[in-house]
Amino acid sequence: MSGSHLFQGLAQCAHCAGPMHIINKGKPPKGGIYLACSANIRNAGCDNNRRWRVDMLEPLLLAAIDMLDQAAFSSQNYGLTQLRAEAEALRTQIADFEQRQRTLIELVEFGDDIATARSLELAKHIKRSRKELKAVEDQIAKNAAEPDLAARVAAAATISRQLNETPDIEERRELRTRLREIIRGIVERIECHQRFGATAVFIPRDEFHINNRRSEYNFTFMTREGIPRILLDQNVPDDIIDEWVGPWPF
């Protein structure tokens, strides 16, 4: 495996919420690189002693990402539209407060206490609205600067294909680094459960769907509290899956 693994910084134990540690047992088939609960390795109170082969989980994660329906990612653009509408509403509100404040200037200059109090109140509203506008504008700039989710998924698929095609070690290392950063913009974490297997938890979006394209993998897909999840382990018995898709075990 050229370059760091794709789960770096993402894999965590579903039992203790601690990080998963890499164990290198040498070259396959007898050896391999495994994910293991760091607390379990250190005998620090976690009983999750299961191990996951990284080279087996990585293709499953990439396939799961590729199966996401890109048509469902329009919600991100919708969120940007909503932010821009909110910013415009705040600008209109600020303009209205400022106009009303200007109409009080003459009365304030003549010492009208009521007009003075009202002008000060409007000044507070203007200050607060400008602060809110600044926060919204900052969020708009941040969202606009980030690639949308569909672009991330497409880029992950492209780099994954390039990895399969190039034998050059340095190029593969660079591609894996780029791919890991893209995945971090799609996947929130990988939860490793001793009984229920490894599950990819995606960054929450308004809508997520699995594409109906045929795949060699039979992914189990579900959401909890609006957060999409895909079971990556393919050897989990049906009765365990039936239990898993009921009350969430973590």
CYANA upper distance limits for C-alpha pairs under 8 A (distance plus 0.5 A):
  1 MET  CA      5 HIS  CA      8.14
  1 MET  CA     55 ASP  CA      8.48
  2 SER  CA    169 ILE  CA      6.59
  2 SER  CA    170 GLU  CA      8.22
  2 SER  CA    172 ARG  CA      6.61
  2 SER  CA    173 ARG  CA      5.67
  2 SER  CA    176 ARG  CA      8.27
  3 GLY  CA    172 ARG  CA      7.69
  3 GLY  CA    173 ARG  CA      4.81
  3 GLY  CA    174 GLU  CA      7.95
  3 GLY  CA    176 ARG  CA      6.71
  3 GLY  CA    177 THR  CA      7.51
  4 SER  CA      8 GLN  CA      7.73
  4 SER  CA    173 ARG  CA      8.10
  4 SER  CA    176 ARG  CA      7.69
  4 SER  CA    177 THR  CA      7.69
  5 HIS  CA     54 VAL  CA      7.92
  5 HIS  CA    176 ARG  CA      8.14
  5 HIS  CA    180 ARG  CA      8.30
  6 LEU  CA     58 GLU  CA      7.35
  6 LEU  CA    176 ARG  CA      7.68
  6 LEU  CA    179 LEU  CA      7.96
  6 LEU  CA    180 ARG  CA      5.54
  6 LEU  CA    183 ILE  CA      8.29
  7 PHE  CA     11 ALA  CA      6.05
  7 PHE  CA     58 GLU  CA      8.43
  7 PHE  CA    180 ARG  CA      8.08
  7 PHE  CA    190 ILE  CA      7.92
  8 GLN  CA    180 ARG  CA      8.39
  9 GLY  CA     19 PRO  CA      8.23
 10 LEU  CA    184 ARG  CA      8.08
 10 LEU  CA    187 VAL  CA      8.33
 10 LEU  CA    188 GLU  CA      7.38
 10 LEU  CA    189 ARG  CA      4.99
 10 LEU  CA    190 ILE  CA      6.10
 11 ALA  CA     19 PRO  CA      6.72
 11 ALA  CA     20 MET  CA      5.97
 11 ALA  CA    189 ARG  CA      6.29
 11 ALA  CA    190 ILE  CA      4.95
 11 ALA  CA    191 GLU  CA      6.56
 11 ALA  CA    192 CYS  CA      7.60
 12 GLN  CA     17 ALA  CA      6.23
 12 GLN  CA     18 GLY  CA      6.00
 12 GLN  CA     19 PRO  CA      4.84
 12 GLN  CA     20 MET  CA      5.45
 12 GLN  CA     37 CYS  CA      7.91
 12 GLN  CA    189 ARG  CA      7.53
 12 GLN  CA    190 ILE  CA      6.59
 12 GLN  CA    191 GLU  CA      5.79
 12 GLN  CA    192 CYS  CA      6.68
 13 CYS  CA     17 ALA  CA      5.39
 13 CYS  CA     18 GLY  CA      5.87
 13 CYS  CA     19 PRO  CA      6.58
 13 CYS  CA     20 MET  CA      6.55
 13 CYS  CA     37 CYS  CA      6.29
 13 CYS  CA     48 ASN  CA      8.13
 13 CYS  CA    191 GLU  CA      6.29
 13 CYS  CA    192 CYS  CA      5.47
 13 CYS  CA    193 HIS  CA      6.97
 14 ALA  CA     18 GLY  CA      8.45
 14 ALA  CA    191 GLU  CA      5.63
 14 ALA  CA    192 CYS  CA      5.72
 14 ALA  CA    193 HIS  CA      5.51
 14 ALA  CA    250 PHE  CA      6.78
 15 HIS  CA     46 CYS  CA      7.64
 15 HIS  CA     48 ASN  CA      7.37
 15 HIS  CA    193 HIS  CA      7.10
 15 HIS  CA    250 PHE  CA      7.64
 16 CYS  CA     39 ALA  CA      8.48
 16 CYS  CA     46 CYS  CA      6.86
 18 GLY  CA     37 CYS  CA      7.60
 18 GLY  CA     38 SER  CA      7.39
 18 GLY  CA     39 ALA  CA      7.37
 19 PRO  CA     37 CYS  CA      6.96
 19 PRO  CA     38 SER  CA      6.54
 20 MET  CA     35 LEU  CA      6.27
 20 MET  CA     36 ALA  CA      5.69
 20 MET  CA     37 CYS  CA      5.01
 20 MET  CA     38 SER  CA      5.91
 21 HIS  CA     35 LEU  CA      6.10
 21 HIS  CA     36 ALA  CA      5.62
 21 HIS  CA     37 CYS  CA      6.33
 21 HIS  CA     38 SER  CA      5.56
 22 ILE  CA     33 ILE  CA      7.25
 22 ILE  CA     34 TYR  CA      6.16
 22 ILE  CA     35 LEU  CA      5.49
 22 ILE  CA     36 ALA  CA      6.86
 23 ILE  CA     33 ILE  CA      6.17
 23 ILE  CA     34 TYR  CA      5.55
 23 ILE  CA     35 LEU  CA      6.86
 23 ILE  CA     36 ALA  CA      7.44
 24 ASN  CA     31 GLY  CA      8.07
 24 ASN  CA     32 GLY  CA      6.52
 24 ASN  CA     33 ILE  CA      4.98
 24 ASN  CA     34 TYR  CA      6.89
 25 LYS  CA     31 GLY  CA      5.15
 25 LYS  CA     32 GLY  CA      5.66
 25 LYS  CA     33 ILE  CA      6.58
 25 LYS  CA     34 TYR  CA      8.22
 26 GLY  CA     30 LYS  CA      8.21
 26 GLY  CA     31 GLY  CA      5.01
 26 GLY  CA     32 GLY  CA      5.92
 26 GLY  CA     33 ILE  CA      7.80
 27 LYS  CA     31 GLY  CA      5.25
 27 LYS  CA     32 GLY  CA      5.89
 28 PRO  CA     32 GLY  CA      5.50
 32 GLY  CA     53 ARG  CA      7.23
 32 GLY  CA     54 VAL  CA      8.46
 32 GLY  CA     55 ASP  CA      8.40
 33 ILE  CA     53 ARG  CA      6.37
 33 ILE  CA     54 VAL  CA      6.28
 33 ILE  CA     55 ASP  CA      7.69
 34 TYR  CA     51 ARG  CA      6.47
 34 TYR  CA     52 TRP  CA      5.65
 34 TYR  CA     53 ARG  CA      5.01
 34 TYR  CA     54 VAL  CA      5.93
 35 LEU  CA     51 ARG  CA      6.11
 35 LEU  CA     52 TRP  CA      5.54
 35 LEU  CA     53 ARG  CA      7.03
 35 LEU  CA     54 VAL  CA      6.99
 36 ALA  CA     40 ASN  CA      8.12
 36 ALA  CA     41 ILE  CA      7.77
 36 ALA  CA     49 ASN  CA      7.60
 36 ALA  CA     50 ARG  CA      7.21
 36 ALA  CA     51 ARG  CA      5.67
 36 ALA  CA     52 TRP  CA      7.44
 37 CYS  CA     41 ILE  CA      6.84
 37 CYS  CA     46 CYS  CA      8.35
 37 CYS  CA     48 ASN  CA      7.03
 37 CYS  CA     49 ASN  CA      7.50
 37 CYS  CA     50 ARG  CA      8.44
 38 SER  CA     42 ARG  CA      6.84
 39 ALA  CA     43 ASN  CA      6.53
 39 ALA  CA     44 ALA  CA      5.35
 39 ALA  CA     45 GLY  CA      7.06
 39 ALA  CA     46 CYS  CA      6.22
 40 ASN  CA     44 ALA  CA      6.52
 40 ASN  CA     45 GLY  CA      7.16
 40 ASN  CA     46 CYS  CA      5.45
 40 ASN  CA     47 ASP  CA      6.50
 40 ASN  CA     48 ASN  CA      6.68
 40 ASN  CA     49 ASN  CA      6.73
 41 ILE  CA     49 ASN  CA      8.40
 48 ASN  CA    193 HIS  CA      7.76
 48 ASN  CA    194 GLN  CA      5.92
 49 ASN  CA    194 GLN  CA      7.46
 50 ARG  CA    193 HIS  CA      8.45
 50 ARG  CA    194 GLN  CA      5.93
 52 TRP  CA     56 MET  CA      8.44
 52 TRP  CA     57 LEU  CA      7.91
 53 ARG  CA     57 LEU  CA      6.92
 54 VAL  CA     58 GLU  CA      6.52
 55 ASP  CA     59 PRO  CA      7.72
 56 MET  CA     60 LEU  CA      7.53
 57 LEU  CA     61 LEU  CA      6.72
 57 LEU  CA    232 LEU  CA      7.40
 57 LEU  CA    233 ASP  CA      8.08
 58 GLU  CA     62 LEU  CA      6.83
 59 PRO  CA     63 ALA  CA      6.55
 60 LEU  CA     64 ALA  CA      6.54
 60 LEU  CA    217 TYR  CA      8.27
 60 LEU  CA    232 LEU  CA      6.48
 61 LEU  CA     65 ILE  CA      6.76
 61 LEU  CA    200 ALA  CA      7.78
 61 LEU  CA    232 LEU  CA      7.17
 62 LEU  CA     66 ASP  CA      6.68
 62 LEU  CA    156 ALA  CA      8.02
 62 LEU  CA    157 ALA  CA      7.91
 62 LEU  CA    160 SER  CA      8.00
 63 ALA  CA     67 MET  CA      6.73
 63 ALA  CA    217 TYR  CA      8.33
 64 ALA  CA     68 LEU  CA      7.26
 64 ALA  CA    219 PHE  CA      7.80
 64 ALA  CA    230 ILE  CA      7.67
 64 ALA  CA    232 LEU  CA      8.30
 65 ILE  CA    153 VAL  CA      7.07
 66 ASP  CA    153 VAL  CA      7.06
 66 ASP  CA    154 ALA  CA      8.30
 66 ASP  CA    156 ALA  CA      8.41
 66 ASP  CA    157 ALA  CA      6.89
 67 MET  CA    210 ILE  CA      6.17
 67 MET  CA    211 ASN  CA      5.73
 67 MET  CA    212 ASN  CA      8.37
 67 MET  CA    213 ARG  CA      7.76
 68 LEU  CA    208 PHE  CA      7.77
 68 LEU  CA    209 HIS  CA      6.47
 68 LEU  CA    210 ILE  CA      5.18
 68 LEU  CA    211 ASN  CA      5.92
 69 ASP  CA     73 PHE  CA      8.09
 69 ASP  CA    208 PHE  CA      7.61
 69 ASP  CA    209 HIS  CA      5.86
 69 ASP  CA    210 ILE  CA      5.80
 69 ASP  CA    211 ASN  CA      4.94
 70 GLN  CA     74 SER  CA      8.46
 70 GLN  CA    149 LEU  CA      8.37
 70 GLN  CA    150 ALA  CA      5.80
 70 GLN  CA    153 VAL  CA      8.21
 70 GLN  CA    211 ASN  CA      8.47
 71 ALA  CA    150 ALA  CA      8.44
 72 ALA  CA    207 GLU  CA      6.25
 72 ALA  CA    208 PHE  CA      6.23
 72 ALA  CA    209 HIS  CA      6.97
 73 PHE  CA     77 ASN  CA      8.37
 73 PHE  CA    148 ASP  CA      8.43
 73 PHE  CA    149 LEU  CA      6.72
 73 PHE  CA    150 ALA  CA      6.58
 73 PHE  CA    205 ARG  CA      8.38
 73 PHE  CA    207 GLU  CA      7.43
 73 PHE  CA    208 PHE  CA      7.74
 74 SER  CA     78 TYR  CA      6.83
 75 SER  CA     79 GLY  CA      6.63
 75 SER  CA    205 ARG  CA      7.75
 75 SER  CA    206 ASP  CA      6.46
 75 SER  CA    207 GLU  CA      7.25
 76 GLN  CA     80 LEU  CA      7.04
 76 GLN  CA    148 ASP  CA      7.40
 76 GLN  CA    149 LEU  CA      7.98
 76 GLN  CA    205 ARG  CA      7.99
 76 GLN  CA    206 ASP  CA      8.40
 77 ASN  CA     81 THR  CA      6.82
 77 ASN  CA    148 ASP  CA      8.21
 78 TYR  CA     82 GLN  CA      6.75
 79 GLY  CA     83 LEU  CA      6.79
 80 LEU  CA     84 ARG  CA      6.80
 80 LEU  CA    140 ILE  CA      6.99
 80 LEU  CA    143 ASN  CA      7.37
 80 LEU  CA    144 ALA  CA      8.07
 81 THR  CA     85 ALA  CA      6.73
 82 GLN  CA     86 GLU  CA      6.67
 83 LEU  CA     87 ALA  CA      6.69
 83 LEU  CA    136 VAL  CA      7.05
 83 LEU  CA    139 GLN  CA      8.35
 83 LEU  CA    140 ILE  CA      6.96
 84 ARG  CA     88 GLU  CA      6.74
 84 ARG  CA    137 GLU  CA      8.45
 84 ARG  CA    140 ILE  CA      7.53
 85 ALA  CA     89 ALA  CA      6.73
 86 GLU  CA     90 LEU  CA      6.79
 86 GLU  CA    136 VAL  CA      8.06
 87 ALA  CA     91 ARG  CA      6.78
 87 ALA  CA    133 LEU  CA      6.35
 87 ALA  CA    136 VAL  CA      6.72
 87 ALA  CA    137 GLU  CA      7.29
 88 GLU  CA     92 THR  CA      6.76
 89 ALA  CA     93 GLN  CA      6.67
 90 LEU  CA     94 ILE  CA      6.61
 90 LEU  CA    129 SER  CA      6.95
 90 LEU  CA    130 ARG  CA      8.26
 90 LEU  CA    132 GLU  CA      8.29
 90 LEU  CA    133 LEU  CA      6.63
 91 ARG  CA     95 ALA  CA      6.66
 91 ARG  CA    133 LEU  CA      7.88
 92 THR  CA     96 ASP  CA      6.74
 93 GLN  CA     97 PHE  CA      6.78
 93 GLN  CA    129 SER  CA      8.20
 94 ILE  CA     98 GLU  CA      6.65
 94 ILE  CA    126 ILE  CA      6.19
 94 ILE  CA    129 SER  CA      6.97
 94 ILE  CA    130 ARG  CA      7.73
 95 ALA  CA     99 GLN  CA      6.65
 96 ASP  CA    100 ARG  CA      6.74
 97 PHE  CA    101 GLN  CA      6.61
 97 PHE  CA    122 LEU  CA      6.59
 97 PHE  CA    123 ALA  CA      8.44
 97 PHE  CA    125 HIS  CA      7.89
 97 PHE  CA    126 ILE  CA      6.90
 98 GLU  CA    102 ARG  CA      6.70
 98 GLU  CA    122 LEU  CA      8.14
 98 GLU  CA    126 ILE  CA      7.78
 99 GLN  CA    103 THR  CA      7.07
100 ARG  CA    104 LEU  CA      7.40
100 ARG  CA    122 LEU  CA      8.45
101 GLN  CA    105 ILE  CA      7.36
101 GLN  CA    119 SER  CA      6.05
101 GLN  CA    122 LEU  CA      6.91
101 GLN  CA    123 ALA  CA      8.20
104 LEU  CA    108 VAL  CA      6.60
104 LEU  CA    115 ALA  CA      6.51
104 LEU  CA    116 THR  CA      8.21
104 LEU  CA    119 SER  CA      7.15
105 ILE  CA    109 GLU  CA      6.69
106 GLU  CA    110 PHE  CA      6.94
107 LEU  CA    111 GLY  CA      7.04
107 LEU  CA    112 ASP  CA      5.98
107 LEU  CA    115 ALA  CA      6.57
107 LEU  CA    116 THR  CA      8.18
108 VAL  CA    112 ASP  CA      5.80
108 VAL  CA    113 ASP  CA      7.76
108 VAL  CA    115 ALA  CA      6.16
108 VAL  CA    116 THR  CA      5.64
108 VAL  CA    119 SER  CA      8.44
111 GLY  CA    116 THR  CA      7.94
112 ASP  CA    116 THR  CA      6.63
113 ASP  CA    117 ALA  CA      6.64
114 ILE  CA    118 ARG  CA      6.68
115 ALA  CA    119 SER  CA      6.53
116 THR  CA    120 LEU  CA      6.76
117 ALA  CA    121 GLU  CA      6.74
118 ARG  CA    122 LEU  CA      6.71
119 SER  CA    123 ALA  CA      6.71
120 LEU  CA    124 LYS  CA      6.93
121 GLU  CA    125 HIS  CA      6.97
122 LEU  CA    126 ILE  CA      6.63
123 ALA  CA    127 LYS  CA      6.68
124 LYS  CA    128 ARG  CA      6.69
125 HIS  CA    129 SER  CA      6.55
126 ILE  CA    130 ARG  CA      6.56
127 LYS  CA    131 LYS  CA      6.81
128 ARG  CA    132 GLU  CA      6.83
129 SER  CA    133 LEU  CA      6.56
130 ARG  CA    134 LYS  CA      6.63
131 LYS  CA    135 ALA  CA      6.94
132 GLU  CA    136 VAL  CA      6.82
133 LEU  CA    137 GLU  CA      6.53
134 LYS  CA    138 ASP  CA      6.60
135 ALA  CA    139 GLN  CA      6.82
136 VAL  CA    140 ILE  CA      6.70
137 GLU  CA    141 ALA  CA      6.71
138 ASP  CA    142 LYS  CA      6.73
139 GLN  CA    143 ASN  CA      6.58
140 ILE  CA    144 ALA  CA      6.46
141 ALA  CA    145 ALA  CA      6.62
142 LYS  CA    146 GLU  CA      7.02
147 PRO  CA    151 ALA  CA      6.63
147 PRO  CA    152 ARG  CA      7.12
148 ASP  CA    152 ARG  CA      7.05
149 LEU  CA    153 VAL  CA      6.78
149 LEU  CA    185 GLY  CA      8.35
149 LEU  CA    186 ILE  CA      7.52
150 ALA  CA    154 ALA  CA      6.70
151 ALA  CA    155 ALA  CA      6.54
152 ARG  CA    156 ALA  CA      6.62
152 ARG  CA    182 ILE  CA      6.55
152 ARG  CA    183 ILE  CA      8.25
152 ARG  CA    185 GLY  CA      7.91
152 ARG  CA    186 ILE  CA      7.80
153 VAL  CA    157 ALA  CA      6.86
153 VAL  CA    186 ILE  CA      8.20
154 ALA  CA    158 THR  CA      6.81
155 ALA  CA    159 ILE  CA      6.66
155 ALA  CA    182 ILE  CA      8.10
156 ALA  CA    160 SER  CA      6.49
156 ALA  CA    179 LEU  CA      6.51
156 ALA  CA    182 ILE  CA      7.05
156 ALA  CA    183 ILE  CA      7.67
157 ALA  CA    161 ARG  CA      6.83
158 THR  CA    162 GLN  CA      6.86
159 ILE  CA    163 LEU  CA      6.65
159 ILE  CA    175 LEU  CA      6.95
159 ILE  CA    179 LEU  CA      6.99
160 SER  CA    164 ASN  CA      7.06
160 SER  CA    179 LEU  CA      8.05
161 ARG  CA    165 GLU  CA      6.92
162 GLN  CA    166 THR  CA      6.67
162 GLN  CA    175 LEU  CA      8.31
163 LEU  CA    172 ARG  CA      6.44
163 LEU  CA    175 LEU  CA      7.23
163 LEU  CA    176 ARG  CA      8.14
166 THR  CA    171 GLU  CA      7.96
166 THR  CA    172 ARG  CA      7.38
167 PRO  CA    172 ARG  CA      7.84
168 ASP  CA    172 ARG  CA      6.60
169 ILE  CA    173 ARG  CA      6.69
170 GLU  CA    174 GLU  CA      6.85
171 GLU  CA    175 LEU  CA      6.62
172 ARG  CA    176 ARG  CA      6.55
173 ARG  CA    177 THR  CA      6.79
174 GLU  CA    178 ARG  CA      6.82
175 LEU  CA    179 LEU  CA      6.52
176 ARG  CA    180 ARG  CA      6.49
177 THR  CA    181 GLU  CA      6.97
178 ARG  CA    182 ILE  CA      6.88
179 LEU  CA    183 ILE  CA      6.65
180 ARG  CA    184 ARG  CA      6.82
181 GLU  CA    185 GLY  CA      7.34
182 ILE  CA    186 ILE  CA      7.41
183 ILE  CA    187 VAL  CA      6.27
184 ARG  CA    188 GLU  CA      7.15
185 GLY  CA    203 ILE  CA      8.08
186 ILE  CA    202 PHE  CA      6.46
186 ILE  CA    203 ILE  CA      6.27
187 VAL  CA    200 ALA  CA      7.31
187 VAL  CA    201 VAL  CA      6.46
187 VAL  CA    202 PHE  CA      4.71
187 VAL  CA    203 ILE  CA      5.92
188 GLU  CA    200 ALA  CA      8.34
188 GLU  CA    201 VAL  CA      6.14
188 GLU  CA    202 PHE  CA      5.56
188 GLU  CA    203 ILE  CA      5.34
189 ARG  CA    200 ALA  CA      6.76
189 ARG  CA    201 VAL  CA      5.88
189 ARG  CA    202 PHE  CA      7.54
190 ILE  CA    198 ALA  CA      7.09
190 ILE  CA    199 THR  CA      6.06
190 ILE  CA    200 ALA  CA      5.12
190 ILE  CA    201 VAL  CA      6.48
191 GLU  CA    198 ALA  CA      6.05
191 GLU  CA    199 THR  CA      5.65
191 GLU  CA    200 ALA  CA      7.01
191 GLU  CA    201 VAL  CA      7.77
192 CYS  CA    196 PHE  CA      8.46
192 CYS  CA    197 GLY  CA      6.32
192 CYS  CA    198 ALA  CA      4.88
192 CYS  CA    199 THR  CA      7.02
193 HIS  CA    197 GLY  CA      5.46
193 HIS  CA    198 ALA  CA      6.58
196 PHE  CA    236 VAL  CA      7.66
196 PHE  CA    240 ILE  CA      7.48
196 PHE  CA    241 ILE  CA      8.02
196 PHE  CA    244 TRP  CA      7.27
197 GLY  CA    231 LEU  CA      7.66
197 GLY  CA    232 LEU  CA      7.83
197 GLY  CA    233 ASP  CA      6.11
197 GLY  CA    236 VAL  CA      7.66
198 ALA  CA    231 LEU  CA      6.63
198 ALA  CA    232 LEU  CA      6.05
198 ALA  CA    233 ASP  CA      6.31
199 THR  CA    229 ARG  CA      6.97
199 THR  CA    230 ILE  CA      6.02
199 THR  CA    231 LEU  CA      4.88
199 THR  CA    232 LEU  CA      6.00
199 THR  CA    233 ASP  CA      8.08
200 ALA  CA    229 ARG  CA      6.02
200 ALA  CA    230 ILE  CA      5.70
200 ALA  CA    231 LEU  CA      6.91
200 ALA  CA    232 LEU  CA      7.30
201 VAL  CA    227 ILE  CA      7.66
201 VAL  CA    228 PRO  CA      6.64
201 VAL  CA    229 ARG  CA      5.06
201 VAL  CA    230 ILE  CA      7.27
202 PHE  CA    227 ILE  CA      7.19
202 PHE  CA    228 PRO  CA      6.10
202 PHE  CA    229 ARG  CA      6.61
203 ILE  CA    227 ILE  CA      7.58
203 ILE  CA    228 PRO  CA      8.21
204 PRO  CA    226 GLY  CA      7.24
204 PRO  CA    227 ILE  CA      5.47
204 PRO  CA    228 PRO  CA      7.35
205 ARG  CA    226 GLY  CA      8.05
205 ARG  CA    227 ILE  CA      7.77
206 ASP  CA    226 GLY  CA      7.90
208 PHE  CA    228 PRO  CA      7.16
210 ILE  CA    221 PHE  CA      8.09
217 TYR  CA    234 GLN  CA      8.22
218 ASN  CA    234 GLN  CA      7.99
219 PHE  CA    230 ILE  CA      7.02
219 PHE  CA    231 LEU  CA      6.78
219 PHE  CA    232 LEU  CA      7.38
219 PHE  CA    234 GLN  CA      8.24
220 THR  CA    230 ILE  CA      6.20
220 THR  CA    231 LEU  CA      5.82
220 THR  CA    232 LEU  CA      8.36
221 PHE  CA    228 PRO  CA      7.87
221 PHE  CA    229 ARG  CA      6.32
221 PHE  CA    230 ILE  CA      5.09
221 PHE  CA    231 LEU  CA      7.08
222 MET  CA    228 PRO  CA      6.38
222 MET  CA    229 ARG  CA      5.93
222 MET  CA    230 ILE  CA      7.08
222 MET  CA    245 VAL  CA      7.94
223 THR  CA    227 ILE  CA      5.57
223 THR  CA    228 PRO  CA      4.73
223 THR  CA    229 ARG  CA      6.20
224 ARG  CA    228 PRO  CA      7.21
224 ARG  CA    229 ARG  CA      8.32
224 ARG  CA    248 TRP  CA      8.41
236 VAL  CA    240 ILE  CA      7.02
236 VAL  CA    241 ILE  CA      7.17
237 PRO  CA    241 ILE  CA      6.92
238 ASP  CA    242 ASP  CA      6.61
239 ASP  CA    243 GLU  CA      6.83
240 ILE  CA    244 TRP  CA      6.49
241 ILE  CA    245 VAL  CA      6.63
242 ASP  CA    246 GLY  CA      7.14
243 GLU  CA    247 PRO  CA      7.93
244 TRP  CA    248 TRP  CA      6.84
244 TRP  CA    249 PRO  CA      7.18
